[in-house]
């Protein structure tokens, strides 16, 4: 059991503040409810420009920040890279799965 850093209450599943890193109970989990010093530092460091406040991980220019840079090449190139990187056992499992799926679809009358 952890204790709330603000009120000292025992908490079985405490919340960790992403700004200061301390553990809090449900009542004090929000930065505003525990007078978070990390929130003040964050607000000062983000600057006055509103475009720095917004985090949009799905925009192309932000994907490199989230570790999701767009991959080059089409689906054929990615499939080839996937298959050439597999060991023999995984290729065998993939082949068996494709065969079983085709048998199932033929049985159902889809193919």
C-alpha positions in Angstrom: 0.0 0.0 0.0 1.3 3.4 -1.0 0.6 6.6 0.8 -0.7 9.8 -0.8 2.1 12.4 -1.0 -0.4 15.2 -0.2 -2.7 13.9 2.5 -1.0 10.7 3.6 -4.0 8.4 3.0 -3.3 4.8 2.3 -4.0 3.9 -1.4 -3.9 0.4 -2.9 -3.7 1.7 -6.4 -2.1 5.2 -6.3 -2.0 7.6 -9.2 1.4 8.8 -10.3 1.5 12.5 -11.4 3.2 12.9 -14.8 4.5 16.3 -13.8 6.1 15.7 -10.4 6.3 11.9 -10.3 4.7 11.6 -6.8 2.0 9.2 -5.8 -1.5 10.4 -4.9 -4.9 9.1 -3.8 -8.0 9.5 -6.1 -8.9 12.8 -4.5 -5.5 14.4 -5.1 -4.6 12.8 -8.4 -5.0 15.9 -10.5 -2.1 18.4 -10.5 -4.4 21.2 -9.5 -5.6 19.2 -6.4 -2.1 18.7 -4.9 -0.5 22.0 -5.8 1.9 20.3 -8.2 5.3 22.1 -8.5 5.9 20.2 -11.7 2.8 21.7 -13.3 4.1 25.2 -12.7 7.5 24.3 -14.2 5.8 22.7 -17.2 3.6 25.8 -17.8 6.6 28.1 -17.7 8.7 25.9 -20.0 6.1 25.5 -22.7 6.4 29.1 -23.8 3.8 31.6 -24.8 3.1 30.2 -28.3 -0.1 28.2 -28.3 1.2 25.9 -31.1 3.7 24.5 -28.6 0.9 23.5 -26.3 -0.8 21.1 -28.7 0.5 17.6 -29.1 -1.0 15.8 -32.1 0.8 12.5 -32.5 -1.0 11.5 -35.7 0.2 14.5 -37.8 3.1 13.6 -40.0 5.4 16.3 -38.6 4.9 14.9 -35.1 5.3 11.2 -35.8 9.1 11.3 -35.4 8.6 12.7 -31.9 6.3 9.8 -30.9 8.7 7.2 -32.4 6.3 6.5 -35.2 8.0 7.9 -38.3 6.2 7.0 -41.4 7.6 4.0 -43.1 9.0 4.2 -46.6 7.8 1.9 -49.3 4.5 0.2 -50.0 2.8 -2.7 -48.5 4.7 -5.1 -50.8 8.1 -3.9 -49.5 6.9 -4.1 -45.9 5.5 -7.6 -46.4 8.8 -8.8 -48.1 10.8 -7.4 -45.2 8.5 -9.1 -42.7 8.7 -12.5 -44.4 12.5 -12.3 -44.9 13.0 -11.5 -41.3 11.0 -14.5 -40.0 12.5 -17.8 -38.9 11.4 -21.1 -40.4 9.0 -22.0 -37.6 7.1 -18.8 -37.9 6.9 -19.1 -41.7 5.5 -22.7 -41.2 2.9 -21.4 -38.6 1.9 -18.6 -41.1 1.5 -21.1 -43.9 -0.6 -23.5 -41.8 -2.8 -20.5 -40.6 -3.4 -19.5 -44.3 -4.3 -23.0 -45.3 -6.7 -23.5 -42.3 -8.3 -20.1 -43.1 -8.8 -21.0 -46.7 -10.3 -24.4 -45.8 -12.6 -22.7 -43.3 -13.7 -20.0 -45.8 -14.3 -22.7 -48.5 -16.4 -24.7 -46.0 -18.5 -21.6 -45.2 -18.9 -21.0 -48.9 -17.2 -17.7 -49.0 -14.5 -18.7 -51.4 
